[in-house]
Amino acid sequence: GSAGNMPKINQSILADVQVPLPPEVVRSQIVYKLDAAFNLADAIARRLDWASRRVHVSSQAVLTKAFRGELLGTRS
């Protein structure tokens, strides 16, 4: 910052900062859970894409029938 009471932070200062990490077992569990979450998100995205295409096709089919006058039911 520009204030005199704030130290300058540079790459060498940051390189000396020790960041505590969880044990390897915990990190592996985190990675496993994140992979599972990303896989689930991908599956949801694929289903959403499929449903969206399905809605589009259905909407087009309804509009086509409407313009042809095929949506009007016959009453006896």
C-alpha positions in Angstrom: 0.0 0.0 0.0 0.9 3.7 0.0 0.8 4.1 3.8 4.2 4.0 5.5 3.0 1.4 8.0 2.3 -1.3 5.4 5.3 -3.4 4.4 6.0 -4.1 0.7 5.2 -7.6 -0.3 7.1 -9.1 -3.1 7.9 -12.6 -4.5 10.8 -13.3 -2.2 8.7 -12.4 0.9 5.9 -14.6 -0.3 8.3 -17.5 -1.1 9.3 -17.5 2.6 5.8 -17.8 3.9 5.0 -21.2 5.2 1.5 -22.4 4.4 0.2 -25.2 6.6 -1.2 -28.1 4.7 -3.4 -30.9 6.0 -2.0 -34.4 6.1 -1.7 -36.4 2.8 -4.7 -38.6 3.8 -6.9 -35.5 4.3 -5.7 -34.0 1.0 -6.5 -37.3 -0.8 -10.0 -37.3 0.7 -10.5 -33.7 -0.5 -9.4 -34.5 -4.0 -11.6 -37.6 -4.1 -14.7 -35.6 -2.9 -13.9 -32.7 -5.4 -13.6 -35.2 -8.3 -16.9 -36.8 -7.3 -18.6 -33.3 -7.1 -17.2 -32.3 -10.5 -18.3 -35.6 -12.0 -21.8 -35.0 -10.6 -21.8 -31.4 -12.0 -20.8 -32.8 -15.4 -23.6 -35.3 -15.4 -26.1 -32.7 -14.4 -24.9 -30.4 -17.2 -25.2 -33.2 -19.7 -28.8 -33.9 -18.5 -29.7 -30.2 -18.6 -28.3 -29.9 -22.1 -30.4 -33.0 -23.2 -33.5 -31.6 -21.5 -33.0 -28.2 -23.1 -32.6 -29.8 -26.6 -35.7 -31.9 -25.9 -37.8 -28.8 -24.9 -36.6 -27.0 -28.1 -37.6 -29.9 -30.3 -40.9 -30.3 -28.5 -41.6 -26.5 -28.8 -40.8 -26.6 -32.5 -43.2 -29.6 -33.0 -46.0 -27.8 -31.2 -45.5 -24.7 -33.2 -45.5 -26.7 -36.4 -48.7 -28.4 -35.5 -50.3 -25.1 -34.4 -49.5 -23.4 -37.8 -50.9 -26.4 -39.6 -54.1 -26.2 -37.5 -53.4 -29.7 -36.1 -53.8 -28.7 -32.5 -57.5 -28.2 -32.8 -59.3 -31.2 -31.5 -62.4 -32.4 -33.2 -65.6 -32.5 -31.0 -68.5 -34.7 -31.7 
